Amino acid sequence: MPDKYRIPLIIQINRRFLRLFFRGVFSLLGKVKLHGMDKIPEFNRYIIAFNHVSLVEVPLIAAFWPTILEIIGAAAVWDRRGQALLARLYAGIQVKRTEFDRDVFTQIQKASESNRPLMISPEGGRSHTPGLRRGKPGVAYIVDQARIPVIPVAVIGNTMDFLSKGLRGEKPPIQMIVGDLFHLPPLTGRGKDRRNMRQQNTDIIMARIAELLPESYRGVYADYERILSGNPHLIN
């Protein structure tokens, strides 16, 4: 299949450099532990969903994942001082949180069809504290449109003081835990029923992430076991 999703050569070079750079940074500042790496499939048509507490998770996962990821991020990041430089060097797919943009979903579809693994935060932004917030239904829409499975990834030790502790030489621990790949139920119905099912599917994704996290990180998904057992109406 021809590559329908073209990555400029300079971006390809930037991404390889940034992966090596951040591997070095995390290994220098902290004690990096990777769990479940054997669960990552050899094929690349999947989407990674992760808990988003701080600025730490995206470079950590992108650096230590065995293949280069296509990152889906909020368009606002490309305009933030500091973050914008890295975002432009790595590039990726920009999503406006408050708008439905069909071109963005077409771009995501092309990336997936070109055998590029995707990465997204279902929470839609940083929580700033370890507890999970309710996920946004957009991720379930993406999964349904692309017809791809999900890999939950949990990051522990990802609070903003990781950097300050690391610079003081404390070598704080940081863990990346890869969960089992799974498929969501196909979306059915129309209108409100379909919207509700998108939210329910997103809650399943978040529950899968919560399953990998310690209790203090689970937030509104503390009852993740009941969600995974088939009760979709636990989160308000």
C-alpha positions as CSV (number, residue, x, y, z in Angstrom):
1,M,0.0,0.0,0.0
2,P,1.5,3.4,-0.9
3,D,2.2,5.8,1.9
4,K,-0.7,8.2,1.9
5,Y,0.6,10.2,4.8
6,R,3.8,12.0,3.9
7,I,6.3,13.1,6.5
8,P,8.8,15.7,5.3
9,L,12.4,14.5,5.5
10,I,13.4,17.2,8.0
11,I,10.6,16.1,10.3
12,Q,11.7,12.5,10.1
13,I,15.2,13.6,11.1
14,N,13.9,15.8,13.9
15,R,11.9,13.0,15.3
16,R,14.8,10.6,15.4
17,F,17.0,13.2,17.1
18,L,14.3,14.1,19.7
19,R,13.8,10.4,20.6
20,L,17.5,10.0,21.3
21,F,17.6,13.3,23.1
22,F,14.7,12.6,25.5
23,R,15.9,9.0,26.2
24,G,19.1,10.6,27.4
25,V,17.3,13.3,29.4
26,F,15.0,10.9,31.2
27,S,17.8,8.4,31.9
28,L,19.9,11.2,33.3
29,L,17.3,12.9,35.5
30,G,15.4,9.9,36.8
31,K,15.1,6.1,37.2
32,V,13.1,5.0,34.1
33,K,11.3,1.7,34.4
34,L,9.4,0.2,31.5
35,H,6.8,-2.5,32.0
36,G,4.7,-4.5,29.5
37,M,6.9,-3.6,26.4
38,D,6.4,-7.2,25.2
39,K,2.6,-6.4,24.8
40,I,3.4,-3.9,22.0
41,P,2.3,-5.7,18.7
42,E,4.5,-5.9,15.7
43,F,1.9,-4.3,13.5
44,N,1.4,-0.5,13.8
45,R,-2.3,0.1,13.3
46,Y,-3.4,1.1,16.8
47,I,-3.8,4.1,19.0
48,I,-2.1,4.7,22.4
49,A,-4.2,6.3,25.1
50,F,-2.4,7.6,28.2
51,N,-3.0,9.5,31.4
52,H,-1.9,13.1,31.1
53,V,-0.8,14.8,34.3
54,S,2.1,17.0,33.1
55,L,4.4,17.8,30.2
56,V,6.3,14.6,31.0
57,E,4.2,11.8,29.4
58,V,4.4,12.7,25.7
59,P,8.2,12.9,25.4
60,L,8.6,9.9,27.7
61,I,6.3,7.6,25.7
62,A,7.5,8.9,22.3
63,A,11.1,8.4,23.3
64,F,10.9,4.9,24.6
65,W,8.3,3.4,22.3
66,P,9.9,1.0,19.9
67,T,8.6,2.8,16.8
68,I,8.0,6.5,16.0
69,L,4.6,7.7,17.0
70,E,2.2,10.1,15.3
71,I,1.1,12.4,18.1
72,I,-2.4,13.9,18.2
73,G,-2.3,17.1,20.3
74,A,-4.2,20.2,21.0
75,A,-3.5,22.9,18.4
76,A,-2.9,25.4,21.3
77,V,0.4,23.6,22.1
78,W,1.9,24.9,18.8
79,D,1.4,28.5,20.1
80,R,2.8,28.1,23.6
81,R,6.2,29.4,24.4
82,G,8.7,26.5,25.0
83,Q,6.3,23.8,24.0
84,A,5.8,25.3,20.6
85,L,9.4,24.8,19.6
86,L,9.3,21.0,20.3
87,A,5.9,20.7,18.8
88,R,7.1,22.3,15.5
89,L,10.2,20.2,15.5
90,Y,8.3,16.9,15.9
91,A,5.1,18.1,14.1
92,G,2.1,15.8,14.5
93,I,-1.7,16.2,14.1
94,Q,-3.2,19.4,15.6
95,V,-6.8,19.1,17.0
96,K,-8.8,22.1,18.1
97,R,-10.6,21.0,21.3
98,T,-13.8,23.0,20.8
99,E,-14.2,22.4,17.0
100,F,-15.1,19.4,14.8
101,D,-12.7,19.5,11.9
102,R,-13.3,16.8,9.3
103,D,-9.9,17.5,7.7
104,V,-8.2,16.5,11.0
105,F,-10.0,13.2,11.1
106,T,-9.1,12.6,7.4
107,Q,-5.5,13.3,8.4
108,I,-5.7,10.8,11.3
109,Q,-7.3,8.2,9.0
110,K,-4.5,8.6,6.4
111,A,-1.8,8.3,9.1
112,S,-3.4,5.1,10.4
113,E,-3.8,3.6,6.9
114,S,-0.1,4.4,6.3
115,N,0.7,2.0,9.2
116,R,1.7,4.7,11.7
117,P,0.7,4.2,15.3
118,L,-1.2,7.1,16.9
119,M,-1.0,8.6,20.4
120,I,-3.6,10.7,22.2
121,S,-4.6,11.8,25.6
122,P,-8.4,11.0,26.1
123,E,-8.6,13.6,28.9
124,G,-7.9,16.4,26.3
125,G,-5.2,18.1,28.3
126,R,-3.1,18.0,31.4
127,S,-4.8,17.3,34.7
128,H,-1.9,18.8,36.8
129,T,-2.7,16.3,39.5
130,P,-2.3,12.5,39.3
131,G,-6.1,11.7,39.5
132,L,-7.8,10.9,36.2
133,R,-10.4,13.3,34.8
134,R,-13.2,12.1,32.7
135,G,-12.1,11.3,29.1
136,K,-13.5,13.2,26.1
137,P,-15.7,11.3,23.6
138,G,-13.5,12.4,20.6
139,V,-11.1,9.6,21.2
140,A,-13.9,7.0,20.7
141,Y,-14.9,8.7,17.5
142,I,-11.3,8.5,16.2
143,V,-11.1,4.8,17.1
144,D,-14.4,4.0,15.5
145,Q,-13.6,5.9,12.3
146,A,-10.1,4.4,11.9
147,R,-11.3,0.9,13.0
148,I,-8.2,0.4,15.1
149,P,-7.5,-1.2,18.5
150,V,-6.4,0.7,21.6
151,I,-3.3,0.2,23.8
152,P,-3.7,1.8,27.3
153,V,-0.5,3.2,28.7
154,A,-0.1,4.5,32.3
155,V,2.7,6.8,33.4
156,I,3.5,7.0,37.1
157,G,5.8,9.5,38.7
158,N,4.9,12.1,36.0
159,T,4.2,15.1,38.3
160,M,5.7,18.4,37.4
161,D,8.3,18.1,40.2
162,F,10.0,15.3,38.3
163,L,12.2,17.9,36.5
164,S,13.0,19.9,39.6
165,K,13.9,16.7,41.6
166,G,16.0,15.4,38.7
167,L,17.9,18.6,38.4
168,R,18.7,18.4,42.2
169,G,20.2,14.9,41.5
170,E,17.5,13.0,43.4
171,K,16.8,10.6,40.4
172,P,13.0,10.3,41.0
173,P,11.5,7.1,39.6
174,I,9.2,7.3,36.6
175,Q,7.4,4.3,35.1
176,M,5.7,3.6,31.8
177,I,3.3,0.6,31.9
178,V,1.9,-0.8,28.7
179,G,-1.5,-2.6,29.0
180,D,-3.1,-5.2,26.8
181,L,-4.3,-4.2,23.3
182,F,-8.1,-4.3,23.1
183,H,-11.0,-3.4,20.8
184,L,-13.9,-1.2,21.6
185,P,-17.5,-2.1,20.8
186,P,-18.6,-0.7,17.4
187,L,-20.7,2.5,17.7
188,T,-24.4,2.0,17.0
189,G,-27.5,4.1,17.0
190,R,-28.0,7.7,16.0
191,G,-28.1,11.1,17.6
192,K,-28.1,11.1,21.4
193,D,-27.7,7.4,21.6
194,R,-24.6,7.4,19.5
195,R,-23.1,10.3,21.4
196,N,-23.8,8.4,24.7
197,M,-22.1,5.3,23.3
198,R,-19.0,7.4,22.3
199,Q,-18.7,8.6,25.9
200,Q,-19.2,5.0,27.2
201,N,-16.5,3.8,24.9
202,T,-14.2,6.5,26.1
203,D,-14.9,5.6,29.7
204,I,-13.9,2.0,28.8
205,I,-10.5,3.4,27.5
206,M,-10.0,5.4,30.7
207,A,-10.9,2.4,32.9
208,R,-8.3,0.4,31.1
209,I,-5.8,3.1,31.9
210,A,-7.0,3.2,35.5
211,E,-6.5,-0.5,35.8
212,L,-2.7,0.1,35.3
213,L,-2.5,2.9,37.8
214,P,-2.2,2.9,41.6
215,E,-5.3,4.0,43.5
216,S,-4.1,7.6,44.1
217,Y,-3.9,8.1,40.3
218,R,-7.3,6.8,39.3
219,G,-9.4,9.9,40.1
220,V,-13.0,9.7,38.8
221,Y,-12.3,6.2,37.5
222,A,-11.8,4.7,40.9
223,D,-14.6,2.2,40.1
224,Y,-12.9,1.1,36.9
225,E,-13.7,-2.6,37.6
226,R,-17.4,-1.9,37.5
227,I,-17.1,0.0,34.2
228,L,-15.1,-2.9,32.6
229,S,-17.7,-5.4,33.9
230,G,-20.4,-3.6,31.8
231,N,-21.8,-0.7,33.9
232,P,-21.3,2.4,31.8
233,H,-23.2,4.9,34.0
234,L,-20.8,5.5,36.8
235,I,-19.2,8.8,35.9
236,N,-21.0,12.0,36.2
